[in-house]
Amino acid sequence: MARQVTYTFKGETKTIAFSYAKHHDLYEAVAEAEGIDLTKFLAMEQQIAMTSRKGAKAEKDYRKVEFARFGFSNIHFVRDEEPEA
């Protein structure tokens, strides 16, 4: 079964196909769908991972804040029982 990701970008809710063969995570998939270059974001995320004592929590917090700044919200996988938008 194909996975789908739903997200809201600048007030508009969208659903896209997702594959782990193409993207590392759902955040990379939605950024690509909207044409956002994540080069600087990924470099900073890597630095946070190497230097933070909080580890994964610091990375998640950074990701959440930066994607909100890009204009994204409500990024999640679509469940079978969830109606498509």
MOPAC internal coordinates of N, CA, C and O (Angstrom, degrees):
PM7 1SCF
backbone

  N    0.0000 0     0.00 0     0.00 0    0    0    0
  C    1.4495 1     0.00 0     0.00 0    1    0    0
  C    1.5239 1   109.52 1     0.00 0    2    1    0
  O    1.2310 1   120.46 1   -46.58 1    3    2    1
  N    1.3005 1   116.72 1   133.42 1    3    2    1
  C    1.4570 1   121.74 1   179.76 1    5    3    2
  C    1.5243 1   109.88 1   -74.37 1    6    5    3
  O    1.2310 1   121.42 1   -39.26 1    7    6    5
  N    1.3070 1   114.90 1   140.74 1    7    6    5
  C    1.4618 1   120.05 1   176.75 1    9    7    6
  C    1.5152 1   109.13 1   -87.91 1   10    9    7
  O    1.2310 1   121.70 1   -28.38 1   11   10    9
  N    1.3178 1   114.36 1   151.62 1   11   10    9
  C    1.4594 1   120.27 1   175.34 1   13   11   10
  C    1.5224 1   108.60 1  -132.10 1   14   13   11
  O    1.2310 1   121.47 1   -30.17 1   15   14   13
  N    1.3220 1   114.80 1   149.83 1   15   14   13
  C    1.4551 1   122.10 1   177.39 1   17   15   14
  C    1.5248 1   107.17 1  -119.51 1   18   17   15
  O    1.2310 1   121.10 1   -44.76 1   19   18   17
  N    1.3110 1   115.49 1   135.24 1   19   18   17
  C    1.4612 1   119.69 1   173.54 1   21   19   18
  C    1.5209 1   107.67 1  -115.35 1   22   21   19
  O    1.2310 1   121.09 1   -34.21 1   23   22   21
  N    1.3235 1   115.51 1   145.79 1   23   22   21
  C    1.4563 1   120.83 1  -178.33 1   25   23   22
  C    1.5208 1   109.48 1  -157.82 1   26   25   23
  O    1.2310 1   121.25 1   -16.29 1   27   26   25
  N    1.3070 1   115.22 1   163.71 1   27   26   25
  C    1.4559 1   121.21 1   174.98 1   29   27   26
  C    1.5191 1   107.01 1  -114.35 1   30   29   27
  O    1.2310 1   120.94 1   -52.67 1   31   30   29
  N    1.3257 1   115.80 1   127.33 1   31   30   29
  C    1.4597 1   121.75 1   178.97 1   33   31   30
  C    1.5128 1   108.33 1  -124.92 1   34   33   31
  O    1.2310 1   121.27 1   -65.75 1   35   34   33
  N    1.3227 1   115.18 1   114.25 1   35   34   33
  C    1.4698 1   122.47 1  -179.75 1   37   35   34
  C    1.5272 1   111.58 1    51.08 1   38   37   35
  O    1.2310 1   121.35 1  -134.53 1   39   38   37
  N    1.3520 1   115.02 1    45.47 1   39   38   37
  C    1.4594 1   120.99 1   174.97 1   41   39   38
  C    1.5151 1   115.97 1    87.32 1   42   41   39
  O    1.2310 1   119.53 1   173.46 1   43   42   41
  N    1.3319 1   118.51 1    -6.54 1   43   42   41
  C    1.4660 1   121.46 1  -178.73 1   45   43   42
  C    1.5300 1   109.79 1  -110.63 1   46   45   43
  O    1.2310 1   120.35 1   -56.47 1   47   46   45
  N    1.3286 1   116.94 1   123.53 1   47   46   45
  C    1.4595 1   121.76 1   179.76 1   49   47   46
  C    1.5211 1   109.92 1   -84.27 1   50   49   47
  O    1.2310 1   121.38 1   -46.78 1   51   50   49
  N    1.3495 1   114.97 1   133.22 1   51   50   49
  C    1.4641 1   121.01 1  -177.59 1   53   51   50
  C    1.5219 1   109.57 1  -135.70 1   54   53   51
  O    1.2310 1   120.72 1   -22.54 1   55   54   53
  N    1.3383 1   116.22 1   157.46 1   55   54   53
  C    1.4566 1   123.02 1   175.84 1   57   55   54
  C    1.5206 1   108.13 1  -129.62 1   58   57   55
  O    1.2310 1   120.94 1   -47.10 1   59   58   57
  N    1.3470 1   115.80 1   132.90 1   59   58   57
  C    1.4621 1   120.97 1  -179.70 1   61   59   58
  C    1.5269 1   109.64 1  -130.78 1   62   61   59
  O    1.2310 1   120.92 1   -20.39 1   63   62   61
  N    1.3332 1   115.85 1   159.61 1   63   62   61
  C    1.4636 1   121.57 1   174.13 1   65   63   62
  C    1.5206 1   108.49 1   -76.53 1   66   65   63
  O    1.2310 1   120.45 1   -30.59 1   67   66   65
  N    1.3311 1   116.75 1   149.41 1   67   66   65
  C    1.4591 1   121.85 1  -178.40 1   69   67   66
  C    1.5174 1   110.05 1  -135.48 1   70   69   67
  O    1.2310 1   121.09 1   -40.86 1   71   70   69
  N    1.3362 1   115.52 1   139.14 1   71   70   69
  C    1.4570 1   121.52 1   175.74 1   73   71   70
  C    1.5195 1   109.19 1  -141.47 1   74   73   71
  O    1.2310 1   120.56 1   -48.45 1   75   74   73
  N    1.3411 1   116.54 1   131.55 1   75   74   73
  C    1.4617 1   120.29 1   176.53 1   77   75   74
  C    1.5248 1   111.52 1   -66.18 1   78   77   75
  O    1.2310 1   119.83 1   159.80 1   79   78   77
  N    1.3188 1   117.94 1   -20.20 1   79   78   77
  C    1.4635 1   120.83 1   177.53 1   81   79   78
  C    1.5282 1   110.98 1   -68.56 1   82   81   79
  O    1.2310 1   120.67 1   153.83 1   83   82   81
  N    1.3100 1   116.33 1   -26.17 1   83   82   81
  C    1.4657 1   120.42 1  -177.17 1   85   83   82
  C    1.5307 1   113.42 1  -101.92 1   86   85   83
  O    1.2310 1   120.01 1   146.25 1   87   86   85
  N    1.3353 1   117.58 1   -33.75 1   87   86   85
  C    1.4644 1   121.68 1  -176.06 1   89   87   86
  C    1.5182 1   111.66 1  -128.42 1   90   89   87
  O    1.2310 1   121.10 1   -31.55 1   91   90   89
  N    1.3153 1   115.49 1   148.45 1   91   90   89
  C    1.4620 1   122.02 1   178.21 1   93   91   90
  C    1.5240 1   111.36 1   -70.90 1   94   93   91
  O    1.2310 1   120.66 1   139.22 1   95   94   93
  N    1.3305 1   116.34 1   -40.78 1   95   94   93
  C    1.4609 1   120.90 1   177.93 1   97   95   94
  C    1.5274 1   110.51 1  -152.88 1   98   97   95
  O    1.2310 1   120.67 1    -4.68 1   99   98   97
  N    1.3168 1   116.32 1   175.32 1   99   98   97
  C    1.4554 1   119.85 1  -176.47 1  101   99   98
  C    1.5161 1   112.79 1   -67.02 1  102  101   99
  O    1.2310 1   119.80 1   154.34 1  103  102  101
  N    1.3245 1   117.99 1   -25.66 1  103  102  101
  C    1.4659 1   120.53 1   178.00 1  105  103  102
  C    1.5311 1   111.20 1   -66.44 1  106  105  103
  O    1.2310 1   120.45 1   138.24 1  107  106  105
  N    1.3190 1   116.74 1   -41.76 1  107  106  105
  C    1.4637 1   120.28 1   177.41 1  109  107  106
  C    1.5316 1   110.49 1   -64.22 1  110  109  107
  O    1.2310 1   120.56 1   143.07 1  111  110  109
  N    1.3159 1   116.53 1   -36.93 1  111  110  109
  C    1.4697 1   120.62 1  -179.53 1  113  111  110
  C    1.5227 1   111.72 1   -65.56 1  114  113  111
  O    1.2310 1   120.07 1   134.93 1  115  114  113
  N    1.3340 1   117.46 1   -45.07 1  115  114  113
  C    1.4635 1   119.14 1  -178.89 1  117  115  114
  C    1.5262 1   111.46 1   -70.08 1  118  117  115
  O    1.2310 1   120.38 1   145.27 1  119  118  117
  N    1.3212 1   116.87 1   -34.73 1  119  118  117
  C    1.4662 1   119.80 1   177.41 1  121  119  118
  C    1.5277 1   110.41 1   -64.07 1  122  121  119
  O    1.2310 1   120.56 1   136.92 1  123  122  121
  N    1.3336 1   116.54 1   -43.08 1  123  122  121
  C    1.4623 1   119.86 1   178.16 1  125  123  122
  C    1.5282 1   110.77 1   -63.70 1  126  125  123
  O    1.2310 1   120.35 1   139.28 1  127  126  125
  N    1.3153 1   116.93 1   -40.72 1  127  126  125
  C    1.4656 1   120.91 1  -179.64 1  129  127  126
  C    1.5309 1   111.35 1   -60.69 1  130  129  127
  O    1.2310 1   120.36 1   149.09 1  131  130  129
  N    1.3210 1   116.91 1   -30.91 1  131  130  129
  C    1.4650 1   121.05 1  -179.77 1  133  131  130
  C    1.5267 1   112.91 1   -98.84 1  134  133  131
  O    1.2310 1   120.17 1  -176.95 1  135  134  133
  N    1.3362 1   117.27 1     3.05 1  135  134  133
  C    1.4601 1   120.98 1   176.02 1  137  135  134
  C    1.5201 1   114.65 1    75.39 1  138  137  135
  O    1.2310 1   120.21 1  -150.94 1  139  138  137
  N    1.3257 1   117.20 1    29.06 1  139  138  137
  C    1.4549 1   121.37 1  -179.04 1  141  139  138
  C    1.5284 1   109.69 1   -96.02 1  142  141  139
  O    1.2310 1   120.66 1   -51.61 1  143  142  141
  N    1.3344 1   116.35 1   128.39 1  143  142  141
  C    1.4603 1   122.58 1   178.62 1  145  143  142
  C    1.5321 1   108.72 1   -81.95 1  146  145  143
  O    1.2310 1   120.38 1   -58.42 1  147  146  145
  N    1.3334 1   116.87 1   121.58 1  147  146  145
  C    1.4623 1   121.75 1  -177.13 1  149  147  146
  C    1.5286 1   113.47 1  -100.32 1  150  149  147
  O    1.2310 1   119.25 1  -166.27 1  151  150  149
  N    1.3149 1   119.04 1    13.73 1  151  150  149
  C    1.4631 1   121.72 1  -176.16 1  153  151  150
  C    1.5245 1   111.90 1   -55.66 1  154  153  151
  O    1.2310 1   119.99 1   126.87 1  155  154  153
  N    1.3155 1   117.63 1   -53.13 1  155  154  153
  C    1.4713 1   121.12 1  -178.89 1  157  155  154
  C    1.5314 1   110.97 1   -68.67 1  158  157  155
  O    1.2310 1   120.62 1   141.34 1  159  158  157
  N    1.3118 1   116.42 1   -38.66 1  159  158  157
  C    1.4628 1   121.00 1   178.68 1  161  159  158
  C    1.5283 1   111.08 1   -59.68 1  162  161  159
  O    1.2310 1   120.42 1   132.13 1  163  162  161
  N    1.3393 1   116.81 1   -47.87 1  163  162  161
  C    1.4680 1   120.88 1  -178.41 1  165  163  162
  C    1.5224 1   111.62 1   -65.73 1  166  165  163
  O    1.2310 1   120.04 1   143.74 1  167  166  165
  N    1.3370 1   117.53 1   -36.26 1  167  166  165
  C    1.4669 1   120.92 1   177.77 1  169  167  166
  C    1.5294 1   110.13 1   -64.12 1  170  169  167
  O    1.2310 1   120.14 1   135.90 1  171  170  169
  N    1.3255 1   117.35 1   -44.10 1  171  170  169
  C    1.4634 1   120.82 1   179.19 1  173  171  170
  C    1.5238 1   110.94 1   -67.47 1  174  173  171
  O    1.2310 1   120.27 1   140.43 1  175  174  173
  N    1.3225 1   117.09 1   -39.57 1  175  174  173
  C    1.4646 1   120.91 1   178.14 1  177  175  174
  C    1.5288 1   110.45 1   -60.86 1  178  177  175
  O    1.2310 1   120.58 1   140.25 1  179  178  177
  N    1.3108 1   116.49 1   -39.75 1  179  178  177
  C    1.4695 1   121.29 1   177.88 1  181  179  178
  C    1.5286 1   110.56 1   -65.23 1  182  181  179
  O    1.2310 1   119.90 1   139.24 1  183  182  181
  N    1.3193 1   117.80 1   -40.76 1  183  182  181
  C    1.4604 1   120.86 1   177.60 1  185  183  182
  C    1.5191 1   111.11 1   -64.15 1  186  185  183
  O    1.2310 1   120.45 1   139.57 1  187  186  185
  N    1.3140 1   116.74 1   -40.43 1  187  186  185
  C    1.4683 1   120.73 1   178.10 1  189  187  186
  C    1.5228 1   110.00 1   -62.76 1  190  189  187
  O    1.2310 1   120.38 1   138.15 1  191  190  189
  N    1.3171 1   116.88 1   -41.85 1  191  190  189
  C    1.4647 1   121.17 1   179.84 1  193  191  190
  C    1.5236 1   111.37 1   -62.61 1  194  193  191
  O    1.2310 1   120.38 1   142.69 1  195  194  193
  N    1.3180 1   116.88 1   -37.31 1  195  194  193
  C    1.4686 1   120.69 1  -177.64 1  197  195  194
  C    1.5219 1   112.70 1   -77.59 1  198  197  195
  O    1.2310 1   119.72 1   152.21 1  199  198  197
  N    1.3243 1   118.15 1   -27.79 1  199  198  197
  C    1.4620 1   120.33 1  -172.86 1  201  199  198
  C    1.5200 1   115.54 1  -108.02 1  202  201  199
  O    1.2310 1   119.74 1   162.90 1  203  202  201
  N    1.3143 1   118.10 1   -17.10 1  203  202  201
  C    1.4565 1   120.75 1  -174.44 1  205  203  202
  C    1.5188 1   112.23 1   -81.43 1  206  205  203
  O    1.2310 1   121.21 1   -42.02 1  207  206  205
  N    1.3109 1   115.29 1   137.98 1  207  206  205
  C    1.4638 1   120.84 1   174.38 1  209  207  206
  C    1.5228 1   110.98 1   -78.27 1  210  209  207
  O    1.2310 1   120.86 1   157.65 1  211  210  209
  N    1.3273 1   115.96 1   -22.35 1  211  210  209
  C    1.4644 1   120.18 1  -179.00 1  213  211  210
  C    1.5210 1   112.11 1   -84.01 1  214  213  211
  O    1.2310 1   119.77 1   170.93 1  215  214  213
  N    1.3297 1   118.04 1    -9.07 1  215  214  213
  C    1.4559 1   122.46 1   175.20 1  217  215  214
  C    1.5054 1   115.07 1    60.00 1  218  217  215
  O    1.2310 1   120.79 1    57.81 1  219  218  217
  N    1.3315 1   116.09 1  -122.19 1  219  218  217
  C    1.4617 1   122.59 1  -173.49 1  221  219  218
  C    1.5356 1   111.99 1   -61.34 1  222  221  219
  O    1.2310 1   119.75 1   147.16 1  223  222  221
  N    1.3161 1   118.08 1   -32.84 1  223  222  221
  C    1.4677 1   120.22 1   179.75 1  225  223  222
  C    1.5200 1   110.51 1   -64.07 1  226  225  223
  O    1.2310 1   119.67 1   137.78 1  227  226  225
  N    1.3000 1   118.24 1   -42.22 1  227  226  225
  C    1.4620 1   121.34 1   179.23 1  229  227  226
  C    1.5283 1   110.44 1   -64.14 1  230  229  227
  O    1.2310 1   120.45 1   140.07 1  231  230  229
  N    1.3282 1   116.75 1   -39.93 1  231  230  229
  C    1.4699 1   120.63 1   178.02 1  233  231  230
  C    1.5249 1   110.90 1   -63.78 1  234  233  231
  O    1.2310 1   120.33 1   134.65 1  235  234  233
  N    1.3361 1   116.97 1   -45.35 1  235  234  233
  C    1.4639 1   121.28 1   179.97 1  237  235  234
  C    1.5245 1   111.02 1   -62.36 1  238  237  235
  O    1.2310 1   120.62 1   137.47 1  239  238  237
  N    1.3329 1   116.43 1   -42.53 1  239  238  237
  C    1.4543 1   120.29 1   179.32 1  241  239  238
  C    1.5217 1   111.08 1   -63.23 1  242  241  239
  O    1.2310 1   120.38 1   136.26 1  243  242  241
  N    1.3246 1   116.87 1   -43.74 1  243  242  241
  C    1.4638 1   121.44 1   178.56 1  245  243  242
  C    1.5302 1   110.34 1   -61.70 1  246  245  243
  O    1.2310 1   120.91 1   133.81 1  247  246  245
  N    1.3307 1   115.87 1   -46.19 1  247  246  245
  C    1.4681 1   120.73 1  -179.82 1  249  247  246
  C    1.5341 1   110.65 1   -59.85 1  250  249  247
  O    1.2310 1   120.65 1   133.88 1  251  250  249
  N    1.3212 1   116.36 1   -46.12 1  251  250  249
  C    1.4657 1   120.76 1  -178.44 1  253  251  250
  C    1.5283 1   111.18 1   -61.50 1  254  253  251
  O    1.2310 1   120.04 1   134.00 1  255  254  253
  N    1.3158 1   117.53 1   -46.00 1  255  254  253
  C    1.4584 1   121.95 1  -178.69 1  257  255  254
  C    1.5290 1   111.13 1   -66.37 1  258  257  255
  O    1.2310 1   119.99 1   135.10 1  259  258  257
  N    1.3207 1   117.62 1   -44.90 1  259  258  257
  C    1.4604 1   120.58 1  -177.42 1  261  259  258
  C    1.5286 1   112.22 1   -68.44 1  262  261  259
  O    1.2310 1   120.03 1   140.30 1  263  262  261
  N    1.3244 1   117.54 1   -39.70 1  263  262  261
  C    1.4625 1   118.81 1   178.76 1  265  263  262
  C    1.5256 1   111.15 1   -69.10 1  266  265  263
  O    1.2310 1   120.00 1   148.38 1  267  266  265
  N    1.3168 1   117.60 1   -31.62 1  267  266  265
  C    1.4644 1   120.24 1   173.57 1  269  267  266
  C    1.5348 1   109.18 1   -65.75 1  270  269  267
  O    1.2310 1   120.42 1   141.07 1  271  270  269
  N    1.3247 1   116.80 1   -38.93 1  271  270  269
  C    1.4641 1   120.92 1   178.25 1  273  271  270
  C    1.5318 1   110.71 1   -65.46 1  274  273  271
  O    1.2310 1   120.13 1   144.06 1  275  274  273
  N    1.3354 1   117.35 1   -35.94 1  275  274  273
  C    1.4655 1   121.41 1   176.92 1  277  275  274
  C    1.5319 1   111.73 1   -67.29 1  278  277  275
  O    1.2310 1   120.35 1   157.67 1  279  278  277
  N    1.3450 1   116.93 1   -22.33 1  279  278  277
  C    1.4632 1   120.46 1  -179.89 1  281  279  278
  C    1.5198 1   114.00 1   115.29 1  282  281  279
  O    1.2310 1   119.96 1  -171.82 1  283  282  281
  N    1.3449 1   117.69 1     8.18 1  283  282  281
  C    1.4628 1   122.00 1  -178.25 1  285  283  282
  C    1.5259 1   111.40 1   -94.19 1  286  285  283
  O    1.2310 1   120.98 1   -29.17 1  287  286  285
  N    1.3209 1   115.73 1   150.83 1  287  286  285
  C    1.4617 1   122.05 1   169.91 1  289  287  286
  C    1.5273 1   108.42 1  -154.41 1  290  289  287
  O    1.2310 1   121.15 1   -16.12 1  291  290  289
  N    1.3158 1   115.41 1   163.88 1  291  290  289
  C    1.4629 1   122.12 1   173.85 1  293  291  290
  C    1.5389 1   113.18 1    52.26 1  294  293  291
  O    1.2310 1   120.16 1  -130.19 1  295  294  293
  N    1.3326 1   117.29 1    49.81 1  295  294  293
  C    1.4641 1   122.25 1   179.78 1  297  295  294
  C    1.5309 1   108.09 1   -88.07 1  298  297  295
  O    1.2310 1   120.75 1   -59.24 1  299  298  297
  N    1.3465 1   116.17 1   120.76 1  299  298  297
  C    1.4683 1   119.05 1   178.99 1  301  299  298
  C    1.5353 1   110.90 1  -161.48 1  302  301  299
  O    1.2310 1   121.64 1   -18.52 1  303  302  301
  N    1.3399 1   114.46 1   161.48 1  303  302  301
  C    1.4545 1   120.27 1   174.99 1  305  303  302
  C    1.5215 1   109.45 1   -72.95 1  306  305  303
  O    1.2310 1   120.54 1   -35.11 1  307  306  305
  N    1.3255 1   116.58 1   144.89 1  307  306  305
  C    1.4590 1   121.95 1   177.14 1  309  307  306
  C    1.5211 1   108.24 1   -81.02 1  310  309  307
  O    1.2310 1   120.61 1   -48.60 1  311  310  309
  N    1.3007 1   116.43 1   131.40 1  311  310  309
  C    1.4638 1   121.41 1   176.25 1  313  311  310
  C    1.5119 1   109.03 1   -90.04 1  314  313  311
  O    1.2310 1   120.91 1   -21.88 1  315  314  313
  N    1.3205 1   115.87 1   158.12 1  315  314  313
  C    1.4668 1   120.82 1  -178.24 1  317  315  314
  C    1.5225 1   112.84 1   -56.37 1  318  317  315
  O    1.2310 1   120.08 1   138.32 1  319  318  317
  N    1.3295 1   117.45 1   -41.68 1  319  318  317
  C    1.4523 1   120.72 1  -175.89 1  321  319  318
  C    1.5297 1   112.63 1   -81.98 1  322  321  319
  O    1.2310 1   119.92 1   172.55 1  323  322  321
  N    1.3282 1   117.76 1    -7.45 1  323  322  321
  C    1.4551 1   121.64 1  -178.67 1  325  323  322
  C    1.5299 1   110.59 1   -80.37 1  326  325  323
  O    1.2310 1   119.60 1   -51.06 1  327  326  325
  N    1.3209 1   118.38 1   128.94 1  327  326  325
  C    1.4744 1   119.66 1   179.19 1  329  327  326
  C    1.5152 1   110.48 1   -71.01 1  330  329  327
  O    1.2310 1   120.68 1   -34.76 1  331  330  329
  N    1.3368 1   116.30 1   145.24 1  331  330  329
  C    1.4553 1   121.27 1   179.50 1  333  331  330
  C    1.5271 1   109.45 1   -75.91 1  334  333  331
  O    1.2310 1   121.18 1   -33.16 1  335  334  333
  N    1.3270 1   115.34 1   146.84 1  335  334  333
  C    1.4750 1   120.20 1  -178.86 1  337  335  334
  C    1.5133 1   110.71 1   -84.27 1  338  337  335
  O    1.2310 1   120.10 1   180.00 1  339  338  337

